[in-house]
Amino acid sequence: MINLVSYAKLCVTKNPILISQHFQKFCYSTIKLTSDNYPQVKRDNKFKKLTSDDLEYFGSILSPQEMIVAKDCDELNLYNTDWTHKYKGQSNIVVKPKSVEKISLIMNYCNKERIAVVPQGGNTDLVGGSVPVFDELILSLSNLNKIRSFDGLTGILKCDAGAILEEVDNYLKDNGHLFPLDLGAKGSCQIGGCVATNAGGQRLIRYGSLHGNVLGLEVVLPDGTIMDGMHSLRKDNTGYDLKQLFIGSEGTIGIITGISILTPTNPKATNVSFLAVNNFKDIETVFKKAKNDLNEIMSAFEFMDMKSMQLTKKHLNETDGNISFPLESDYPFYILIETSGSNKDHDDAKLEKFLEDVMGDETVIDGTMAQDVSEIENLWKWREMIPESCQAEGAVYKYDVSLPLSQLYSLVELTNAKLAKDGLLYDPEINAEGQVIGAVGYGHIGDGNLHLNVAAKEYNKTIEKCLEPYIYEAVSDLKGSISAEHGIGFQKKKYLHYSKSPVEIKMMKDIKNHFDPHGILNPYKYV
């Protein structure tokens, strides 16, 4: 029978993926420049190096609060360095315009002067796409952060690109709705960045992708032209659907400044269960039954392997000794199921019957179900803290891929086997010199999205050569995609051919060249 544990409140981190105190102690000066780690990538001399005249121009349209210059080097490091601490640029200026018109003026000037620009949202990007490679101008959207309007009848929200996901979601909840996207980085990621990377997250199984929810966009093009497409119609069949070009374009053909999006009503009842199973095949069995039995109320179906939970327990114990794991024992795999609907009694009955069945046939061998909102947050924390926990040892190589469900976890097993074969796995009894703690797997079962994290003590070329292109070749052999939701960025640009045909890549380059003929937007990445 299921053990419904009612345990003490955990200290819920408002934003689990934000850099914690552990990481804040990390000295930015020890992080190598991207240009040093990848000397084969050369600065394109067609891009102008900033002069005092350029700074004077930016100062003429921006207030002092809208600019960060070289003298503020400590603050500049935050904008130059990505969340994983793997990529670091050399920009000497960050501009933070407070209006779309100012962004337009900046882009018009940069286009004429051939100044390279990196648009940046919350900088929670995991593939090096939101930070410069060399000395590109960083254009932060953080000051463009207002909710423009909300229609409670249709659920259509219009907001600035720099609005924080969690703040927007809280606003919508106060108005009986919710944002159709949820991420571990919700406390710092921005809506525009989510759209620019086509983020998926944990609610995709219920509410679909941003390609289906975004109704319109406002975009500043590389030459400063403002494309006002902030439509609020769900059906508009008048020619090309231009907004789709910018969803997932990673700031390479335009800067998203405004979003019109359809938001669902807030569920009246939410339940979360945390379950344990013996093997990945049992996860498939539970998922199939959940689709049948919980169909219209299932909003998330996540899985985590034992190693990911062990790293999370270690990290949480070091940062908060009052935290206890939801289950009493360790198991090979864990499942987190969330249901959300409009009738609590109806949902509770369906979930309880489902749990009785999967426990009765011993597919699920242990589990707990949240009894209140606090416990729901606590259970989700174990899933959302995995990324930070994997990096707590010093470094993490992150691979966000999509695979056929039957092959989803095999990539983790293949990766660990490759690391062992190359003598890189750390084992104090066998190989005390190994630099890799291990490959872990977790992710969204509902859309076949695996997050493969390789926890290591440091970033080095030996580990990277072991993993790349091996992982991308394996993904291609398994008929998957090398990127499910994090994008291409700097990390994956030379591996795009594993998921796209030559014709598709040529068309992508043609689109880039059409919108940005001088190549000033987010160079050295994507295509």
N, C-alpha and C positions, 0 to 999 in steps of 0.2 A: 504494500500500500504506500501511497505517497506521504512523505513526511513534510507537512506544512510548517516550516520553521518560522517562528516570529522572533526575529533577533533585533538587537539594539540598533538604534539609529547610527548610520555611518556619517562621517563628516563629508558631505557631498561637495565635491569640487564644482564650482560654478561652471568652469570651462576646463574639462579634463585634458584637452590637448594643448592648452596654453603652456608656455615654458614655466615649469615649476621652480621652486627655490633651488632644487637640486641642479637644474640646468642653468639658472641664473648665475650660479657660482662658476660656471664654465667661462673661461676667459676667451673673449672673442678674438684676441690676438693670436691664439693658438690655432685658429681655423685657417687652413690654407686657402689662398685665393683660387677660384675656379680656373683662372688662366695658368696658375702654377701646376695644378693637378692635371690639366688637359692642355699641355703646351702646343699640341697640334692644332688647336683652335686659335686662329690669329685675329687680332683686331682689324676690322675692315677700315682701311684708310679713307674710304669715301665719307665716313662720318666725321663731322667736325668736332674738334676738342673745344670744350667750353672756354670762352674768354670773358674778360671783365665786361665787355659790351653785352654779352648774352645775359650775364647776371644782372646787369643794369636794366635790361629790357624786362626780365622776369620781375624784378623789383618794382618796375613802373606799374605793373598790373596786379601784383600780389602784395598783401600786407606782410609785415615781418612774421606774423603768426602762421603764414601760409608758405614759409620757406625754411628749410634746414640746410645750412651750408657747412663747408669743411671744418670750420672752427668747432662745430658741435659733433666731433668725431664719434663720441660714445653713442649718441643717439643715431648717428648715421649708420653705425654698425648694425643696429636693429633692422634697418631697411635693406642693407646690403646682404644680410645673411638669411638663408632660408631656415625653415623650422627644423629640418633634419641636421643642421650644422654641417652639411656636406658641400654646399655651394655658397660662395662669397664673391660679391662684386666689388668694384672700386669707384663707385659713384661719389662725387663730392657735393651733390646737391639733391635734395628732395623738394619737390613742389607739391603743395596740398591745396589746390584751388577750392574755393567755397561755392563756385557756380559753374554751370555748364558753359556759360559764355566765356569765362576765363580759360577753361580747358580748350575751348575752340581757338582762342587767341594764341595759346601756347603751342598747340599742334600746328596751326597755320605758320607760325614763326619757325618751329623746328623743321617743318617740311621744307620751307624755303632755305633754311640754313643747313640742312642735312644733319640735324642733331638727332641721334638715336634716343628713343624713349621706351622705358619699361613701365607699363601700367601696373599698379599694385593695389590689391585689395587688403585683406587681413593678413596676407603673407603666411597662410597656413598650407601653401602649396607644397607638394611632396616630390616634385620632379624637376625642381630648379627653374620653373617657368616664371616666377614672380619676382626674381631678383636679377640685377644686371650681371653680365659676364665680365664686362670691362668697365668703362666709365659712362655708361648710358645714363641719361637723365631719368630719375625715378619720379613718376607721376602717381602720387597716392590719392585714392578716392575717399580717404577717411573723413574729410571735411564735408563731403557731399552725402549727408546721412539722414535726410528727413523722410518721413512718410508723407507722401503728397496727398493721397486721398484713399478712402475705403468705402465701398458700397456694400452695406450689410445685407441688401436684398440679393445681389448677384454673387457676393463674395469676391469681387474684383478689387485687388489692392494695387496701388501705384506708389512706388517709392524710389528714392535715390539709390544709386548703385552702392554707395558706401554704407548703407544701413546695415547694422549688425544682425545676423540671422536670429540670435536668441532674443534680441530686443524687439524685432519685428514679430516673432512668434508670440512673445508675451503680450504685445499690443493686440494681436489677432485673438488670442485667447480671451482677453477682456471684452472682445466684441463677438464672442461666440464662434470663432473660426480658428484655424491653425495653418501654419505654412506647410505646404506639401513636401517639405524636405527637412530632414533632421540629420545632423552630423555631430560627431564628437567635438568638432572645432566650433560649435555654434556660438560660443561666447566671444569669438574674435573674428570668425570668417564673415565676409561681407556678401550681400546678396549679388552684387555685380560679379564678384569673383566666382561665386557658385555657378552663375549662368555662363560666364566665360569659359569655365572648365567643364560645364555640364555635369556638375556633381550629382551623385546618385543618392547615397546615404541609406538610412534604415527604413524609410517610409515608402521606398519605390514600389515595393510589392503591393501596397495598397493604393497609392495615389499616382503611380507612374512617373515618368521622367520629366525633366524640365522642358524637353522638346514638346511635350503635350500640354503642359500647364502654363507656359509663358504665352501671353496673348500679344504682347507688343514690346518693343524696345526703343529707347532713345540712345543713339550712338553718335559719338564724335569720330569722324573719319580722319585718316592721316593728314589730310590737307586742311583740317579744321571745319569742314562742312558738318553741320548738325543734321542728322537724319532723325526726324521726329516721327517715330512709328509707335507711339504709346497708345495703341488701340485698345478698346475694351469690348470688342465683339468676339464672341466665340466662333462665329462662322463668317469668314471673309474670303471669298473665292475669286478675288480680282487680281489674277496674275501671280508672279513668283512670291513665295512666302519668304521675304527677305530676312526676317528675324532669325530664321533657322541657320543662316550662314554664320551668325555671330555667336550662337549658342554652341559652346565647345571650341571656339576659335582661339582661345587663350590670349586675347589681346593682340593678335597679329594683323588684323585687318580693320580694327576700329576699337574705340574705348567705350564700353557700355556705361552710360551715365544714368539711365532710368529704366525701370522695369514695370510692366503691367502684367499681373499674374493672377490666375484663378486660384482661390483658396477654398478648401473644403470646410464644412462646419465642424466644430469641435465635438468629438465624441463625448457622450454623457457617462460612459462607463469604460474604464481601461483596466485590463488585467495583464500581469506579467508572470510567466512561469520560467523557472531555471531548472533544467533537467540534465540528467547524465545518461550516457549510453556507452556501450562497449566498443563500437566500431563505426566507421563512417557509413557503412551500409545501413546501419540502424538509423542514422540521421536521414537517409533517403526514405526509409520506411515511415518514419515519423512525419516527415514533410508531406509525403503523399497522403497520409491519413489526415493531416492537418488541413490540407487543401480541400479534402472532401468534407470533413466534419466542421471546420471552422471558416470555411470559404469566405463569406461576406464580412466577417468580423476580424479576420487575421490581418494585422497591420505590420508585423515584422516577424521574421524567422531567421535568427542569427545562429552561427555555430562558432565554437572556440575549441581548440585542441588543448591537451593537458599542459604542454610546454608553455603556451601563451598564458594560461592561468597560473602556472608556477612562477613565471616572471612577474606577473601582476601581483601575486601574493607577496613576493619578495620586496617589490618596490613599495607597495602600500604599507607593509610592516615597517619599512625603514622610514617612511614619511608620516605614518599615523599608526601607532602601535595598538590603537583601540579597534582596529578593523578585523573582523572575522569572516572567513569564507562562508558562503551560503550553505554549503554541504559539508558533512563531517569527514568525508574521504575524498581522495583523488581518483579520478576516472579518466579513461582515454579521451573522451569527447564530451562536450557540453552543448546544450541547446538553450537559447533564450527565445521564447515565443511571447509576442505581445498581441492582444486582441483589443479592439476598440469598436464600440457600437453605441446605439441609442437606448438600449434597454438592458439594465444591469442584471435583472433576474434572468432574462433570456440568455445573455452572454455567459453568466456564471454557470447556468445549467449546461450549456453546450461545452464549455471548457472542462467542467468537472466530469462530464461523460467521456470526453476525449481522453482526459488524464487517466480515468479508470481503465479505459480500454488499453492504452499503451503501457500502463503499469501492469495490468492484468496478464498480458501476454509476454511480459518481461522484456519488451523492446526497450523501455525506459527502466533503468535500475535504481534511480534515486531522483529526488527533485524537491523543490520548494515552490510555493506560490505566494506572491506578495499579498499582504492583507490591507495595505493602505498606500497612500501616495508616497510616503517616505520610503517604504520598502520597495516600491516600484523604482524609485530613483536609485536606491542602493543596488538593486539587481542590475540595472542598466550600467551602473558605474563599473562593474566588473568587465563588461564588454568595452566600454568607452575608454577605459584606462590602459588598454593593451598597447596602443601605439607609444605612449609615453614610457610605459614599463619596458618595452623592447629596447628603447634608446637609453635606459638608465645605466646599462653596462658601459656606455661610452659612444656607441654608434649603432645605426640600424640601416640596413639596405632594404628598401621597401619596393615591393612589386605588386601592383594592383592590376589583376588580370581577370578576364572572364573565360570560363571553360564550360564544356558540357558537364552537367551535374555528376554524371557517373565517373568523370575523370577529375573532379574538382580537387580532391585531396592528394591525388597521385603526384601532383607537382611538388608538394611539400616533401613527400617521401623521396622523390627523385633528387631534389635539391640537397637534402641531408645526406643522401648516398654520394652525391658528387663532392660535397664538402669533406666527407670522411675519406673518400678515395684520394683527394688532394692533400690529406693530412692537415686540414684546417680546423676541424672540430676540437674544441677544448674539452679535455677529459683528464682530470688530475691523476687518474690511475693509469692512463694510457699515453696521453699526449699533453703534457703540461704546457707546451709551447703553443698550442692551438689558439688562434685568435677569434674563433667564432663560437659563440655560446650555443647556437643552433638555429635552424629554420623553424618558424612556427606558422600555423595557418588559422585564420579566422575569417569571417565575412558573411555576406548576404546570400543565403541559400536560395531565396526566392528568385533572384535574377542571375544566379551563377557567378557571382562576384567573389573571387578569392583575394584576400589580403595576405600575401606571402611576405613575412618579415624575417630578415636574417639578422639576429642580434649579435653584435660583435663588440670587441673592446676598442676598436679604432677603425677608421677608414684607411684602407691601403690598397695598392694596385694588385697585390697578390689575390686578395679576396675578390676584388671586382673582376679580375680576369677569369677567376673560377666561375663566377656567377653569370657573367655576360660575355658572349651572347647565349650561353648555354640555356638559361631560363627562357629566353625569347624563342630559341629554336624548339625547346620542349613544348612551349605554348602553341607554336605553329603546328607541330606534329600532332598535338592533341586537339586541333581544330578550334583553337580559342583566339582571343584578342589580347594583344600585349598591354592594352589599357582599357579598363572598364569604367573608371570615373575620375581618375586623377589627371588625365591628359597625357600629352607628349613631352612638353617642356624641353629642357636641355638634356635630360637623362635619356630619353627614348628616341630622339630625333633620327639617329642613324639606324634605328631598328624598325622604322615604320614599315619597311618592305615585308616584314613578317606577318603583317595584318592587312596591308593594302597592296593592290596590284599596281604595276607600272602606270597603267592608264589612270587609275584613281589618284596616284601621287602627282602625276602631271597635271591633272585637273585642279588639285589642291594648290599647286604652285601657280597655275594660271590665275586662280582666284586671288591669291596673295599678291601677285604682280599687278593685277587690275586695280585693286583697292589701294595698294601701297607700292607704287612703282619705284620709289626710292628706298624701300626696305627699312624705313626708320622705326617701325613699330615692333618691339620685342624681337630684335635680331638674334641670330645664332641659335634659334630654337625652332621647334615645330617642323617646318619644311624648309 
